């Protein structure tokens, strides 16, 4: 099982299709959509994707992108619970991560997921998580 950070969904939505990170992200997302790769992400990802697309492309584009994400084939959404937030607080204190990155890490770890697909090198500091770039 792979945990997918929000930037993997954001890059193909906001960058030129020829951008290397957008292309690699799109390739991973196609593997997830086809069922070739088993993947999860936090419901927090929806907020991040919609927010970034809204800032860069407007309300209508963000609404479309949010709806597409929620219907993404073979993607499991993980709920944020009080225990997730408490674990995120500990991660933030121990590793100095930003709150949202801490929530992503806590969501992955709480679900037993140890591999995180992300371009964010902050995940490299967290014991128990292996970060892979798409």
C-alpha positions in Angstrom: 0.0 0.0 0.0 1.2 3.4 -1.0 0.3 6.7 0.7 0.0 9.5 -1.9 0.7 13.0 -0.8 -1.3 15.9 -2.2 1.5 17.3 -4.4 1.2 14.2 -6.6 -2.4 15.2 -7.4 -1.6 18.9 -7.6 1.3 18.8 -10.1 -0.7 17.3 -13.0 -3.5 19.8 -12.3 -1.5 23.0 -12.3 1.7 22.4 -14.3 2.3 22.0 -18.0 1.9 18.4 -19.1 5.5 18.4 -20.2 6.8 19.2 -16.7 8.8 16.2 -15.5 7.1 16.1 -12.1 3.6 16.5 -13.6 4.4 13.7 -16.0 5.7 11.3 -13.4 2.8 12.1 -11.1 0.3 11.5 -13.9 2.0 8.2 -14.6 1.6 7.1 -11.0 -2.0 8.2 -10.9 -2.8 6.2 -14.0 -1.3 3.1 -12.3 -3.5 3.8 -9.3 -6.6 4.4 -11.4 -6.0 1.1 -13.3 -5.6 -0.8 -10.0 -2.0 -1.6 -10.7 -0.9 0.2 -7.6 -2.8 0.1 -4.3 -3.0 3.5 -2.8 -4.5 5.7 -0.1 -4.5 9.3 0.8 -6.0 11.4 3.6 -9.2 13.4 3.2 -7.0 16.4 3.9 -5.7 15.9 0.3 -9.0 17.0 -1.1 -8.7 20.3 0.8 -5.2 20.9 -0.3 -5.9 20.1 -4.0 -9.0 22.2 -4.1 -7.3 25.1 -2.4 -4.3 25.2 -4.6 -6.3 24.9 -7.8 -8.7 27.6 -6.6 -5.8 30.0 -6.0 -4.3 29.3 -9.4 -7.2 28.5 -11.7 -10.3 29.8 -10.0 -13.4 28.5 -8.3 -14.9 26.5 -11.2 -11.6 24.7 -11.9 -11.3 23.8 -8.2 -14.8 22.5 -7.9 -14.2 20.2 -11.0 -10.8 19.1 -9.6 -12.3 18.3 -6.2 -15.1 16.2 -7.8 -12.6 14.3 -9.9 -10.4 13.6 -6.9 -13.4 12.2 -4.9 -14.2 9.8 -7.7 -10.6 8.7 -8.3 -10.7 5.0 -9.1 -9.1 2.6 -6.7 -8.0 5.3 -4.3 -8.8 4.8 -0.6 -9.5 7.9 1.5 -8.4 7.8 5.1 -10.4 9.7 7.7 -8.9 12.2 10.1 -9.7 11.3 13.6 -8.8 12.7 17.0 -6.0 10.1 17.3 -4.7 11.1 13.9 -4.4 14.7 15.0 -2.8 13.7 18.3 -0.2 11.7 16.4 0.3 14.6 14.0 1.0 16.8 17.0 3.7 14.4 18.2 5.2 14.3 14.7 5.2 18.0 14.5 6.9 18.4 17.8 9.5 15.6 17.2 10.4 16.4 13.6 9.4 20.1 13.1 7.1 19.4 10.2 4.4 21.7 9.1 0.9 20.8 10.4 -0.5 19.4 7.1 2.6 17.3 6.5 2.3 16.0 10.0 -1.3 15.1 9.4 -0.3 13.3 6.2 2.4 11.4 8.0 0.1 10.5 10.9 -2.6 9.3 8.5 -0.1 7.0 6.8 1.5 5.6 9.9 -1.9 5.2 11.7 -3.0 3.0 8.7 0.2 1.0 8.7 1.4 2.6 5.5 5.2 3.1 5.5 5.8 4.3 1.9 4.8 7.8 0.9 4.8 9.1 -2.7 5.7 12.7 -2.4 8.1 15.4 -3.7 8.3 16.8 -0.2 11.7 16.0 1.3 10.3 16.7 4.8 9.0 13.2 5.0 12.6 11.9 4.8 13.1 13.0 8.4 10.3 10.8 9.8 11.4 7.5 11.3 9.1 4.7 10.0 8.4 6.4 6.6 10.1 5.9 3.3 9.5 8.6 0.8 9.5 7.8 -2.9 9.2 10.2 -5.8 6.7 9.2 -8.5 
